[in-house]
């Protein structure tokens, strides 16, 4: 479906795109699960403008990786998220510091045919959310997550740790709902922490937009013998930081994140998990 205005809501935060007189918009399959029809207070709306990309001269570099993405800050404080050079067409997302206003600049001119049908925030919206969440000390984690009858479990680990494999094993039981196989959101709530699904996946059957109370966090360890073992906070917290999208250039945000993780250690138990394909891993997780 191609529309003039589309919105998604991830982790309780709504992000809208407005095409104006430009090409109609579309959402990728996973993003379709997170689409929202009604705006809410605090949502971020990005009208799309076409034109030449702006020079970064005079801007402050916060994060730079030509292969993935870039983040700059204008002299007035506004953030500029820049898509990778190989990601066509070129795009710059200008977002105010309060994440309430901005616009998306899409490079005009000839582009490859396949680029015309792409979601305009491809390669950018995940990073916008990671920085947006940091304003309240919340995190986008490199983790799989499931909803087990209203209870959330997170499985944290780097690429190759087995997150997707574990998610497949757990979902195949038919008794749990996937929140994400590679990326989830952790948010502090008045009475604990909530685990949310995200759309930054390739398989819509392995993600969902729900948010559930987080009850356990598992650190994946392929080098250990199979089993579940308690893990001390002094080991778990650094592991979480290593496997989350932390904006270290944002001193205030990092302080809030560390404060939330300290509270998380008081309220949610940590475990290490090593599993064998074919084993009844879900039972072990529930008993932990």
N, C-alpha and C positions, 0 to 999 in steps of 0.2 A: 504494500500500500504506500502510495506517494502523496504526501500532504504538504500544506504550507506551514503548519505549526505542529510540532511533536514534543512530547515531554516524557521523561523517565523519572522514576523515584527510586533511589537506591539508598539504603540505610536511613530512610526517613527524609532524605534531602532531594528536592525536586529540581531538575535541570531541563530547561526548555530551549528549543531552537525555533527561530522564526525565519522563514525563507524570504518573506517580502515578495518582490517581483522576480526573484531568481528561480532556479530550478526547484521543483517539488522535492520534498524530503522523504527519506525512507529510513527505517530502523532495521538493523541486523536481526536475525532470528532470535538470538538470546535477549537482545534489548527489547524485543516485542513483549517478552514476559514482564518487563519492568515498566511498561508504558503507563502513564497516568493521564487521565482525561480532565482533571480539574486542578488548577493551580492552587497553591496554599501560601500562607505567609512565610517569608523566608526563602522562597524559591529563587533560583537564579535563571534569568532569561537572557539569551544571547541572540540578538538579531544578526543575520548573516549579511555581510557586505562583500562586494566584489571589487577587486582592484589590485594594484601592485603591493607586495608585502613591504612593510615599513623597515627601515634600517634600524639595526640594534645599536647604532652609535650613540653613546651617552647613557645607555641603559646599564644597569647593574646586573652582572651575570650571577644567578643563584645556583643553577644546575645546567651543565652543558654536556650533551652526548649526541653527536650528529646522527648516530645509528639508532637512537631511541627517541629522545625528545629533549627540549630545552626549556628552561624557565629563566625569564629575565624580569627585572623590575624597573619601571619607568621612574624618572626623577620625582614625579608626583606620588609614587607609591603603588601605582596600579601594576598588577602582575601580567606578564605576557607569556603564555604557553605556546611553544612553537613545535609543530609537527616535524618528524624526521625529514631530511632532505629527499629521501627516496620515496616518501609518502606523497603521492600526487592527488589532487593539486596541493600546492603549498598553502599552509594555513597558520594563522596566528590568532589565539584566543586572548582577548584583553578582558581581565576580570578585576574589579575593584577589590580592595583589601577586605571588605566585609562580605564578599561573595554574594552580593545582592544585585549587581548590575555589571554590564559589559557588552561585548559584541565579538563576533567571529569574523575575521577578515579572511576571505578565500581568494587565492590568487586567480586573477582573470587571465584569459588567453587560452590557446589550444591546450588540451590535456588529453591523455590517453583515453581511449573509449571506455575501458573498464573503470576508470576513475569517476566517470559521470554518475554512476549509480552508487557510489560509496556513501556511507554515513559520514556527514561532514565533520563529526568530532572523532572519527577513527584515529586511534593512537594518542588522543588527548584527554578524553573525558575521565579515564581512570586516574590520570595524574591530577586533574582538576579536583576530583573527589578526594584524593589522598591529602592534598593541601587544604581543602575545605574542612575536612574532618579534624585536622590538626588544630584548628581554632578552638576546639573544645576538648582536645587531648584524646581524640578517638583515632582509630587506626584502620587502614586497609592492610590486611595480613596476607602473606603468601601461604595460604592454608586451604585445606578442604574443610567443608562443614556439612553437618547433617542435622535435620530436625527429627528427633526420635520421640514422637508423640508429644510434642510441645516442649521438649528438652533439647538443648543445643550442645553439640560436641564439636570442638575444633581440632584439626590435625595439621600441625605446623611443620614445615620443612622446606628446604631448598629444592630446586629442580632436580629430578631424579630420585627424590626421597621416597616416592611411591604414593603421592597424594591421589593422583588420578586412579591408580590401580586400586587403592583402598576404597575410594569413593565408589568405583564400579562394584567391588565386592559387597559393600554395605547396601547399596541401592538394589542390588540383585536379590537381596533377601525379600524385597517387597514390603518391608515393614517400616522403612525410614524414608524421609524425603530429602533430596539433595538441596543444599543451599548454594554450593559451589564446589568444583573439583580442584580449583587452583587459587581462588581468591575469595576472601570473605571480609566482612567489616565487623569490627568490635567497637561497640559504643557503650559508654557508661550510662546507666539509668538510675533513677532515685533509689531503687532497692537492689541494685546489683549491676550486671552487665548483660547486654543483648548481642546476639550473633545474627548478622544479616547476610543474605545471599547477595551476589553481585552478577552483572551481566557480562563480565569480561572473560568469556569462555567461547568455545567453538561449537559445543553440543548443548542445545537447549534442554535436553533431557537430564543434564547434569547440573542445572542451576535453577533457582526459584527466588522470588522476591520476598520471601517471608523473613520475619525477625522473631527469634525465640530467646528465652533466658539461657545464658551460657552456664552449663553445669560442670564441664570438665574440659581441660586442655591437654592434648597429647602431643608430645614432641616425637616426631618420627626418627627412628634410628635403625638404619639397615645393617649396621655393623654388629648389633647386639643379638643375643639369642632370642628366639621368639618369646613374646610375653609382654605383660604390662607391669610397670614398676613405678612407685612414687618417685617424684622428682622434686628436689629442693628449689625454692624460689630463686636462690642465688645462681642456679644453673639455668632455670627456665626463662627468667626475664631477659638476660643477654641473648638467649636463643630467639626469643620473640622479636627483639629489636633487630637482630640480624636478618630476620625473615619477614619484615614488614616494610612498608613504604614510609620511612621516617624523614621528614624534611629538616635535616640537621642544620640548614641555613636559617631556620626559624627558631630562634632561641626560646621565645615564649611558648611556642607550640611544643617544642621538645620537653620543656619543663612540665607542661600539662600532661603530656603523654607519660612521662616518668611517674608523675603523681598518680595517674590512673592505673598504671601497671603495678604500683605499690599496693594500691587498694585491691586490685585484681588478685594479687598473691594472698591477701587476707581472706578473700571470699570464695575463690575458685581453686580446686586442687589441680596440681600439675602431675603428669605422668609421662614416662617414656614408653613408646610402643614400637615393637618390632613384630611383624606378622608374616605368616606363611600363606600363600594363595591356597584357598581351599579349606583353611581352618575356620572355625566358628569365631571370627574376630569380634562380631557384634556382642556376643555373650560376654567375652572378656572385657569389652569396653563398658558394658552395663554393670558388671560386677565390681569394677575398679572403685 
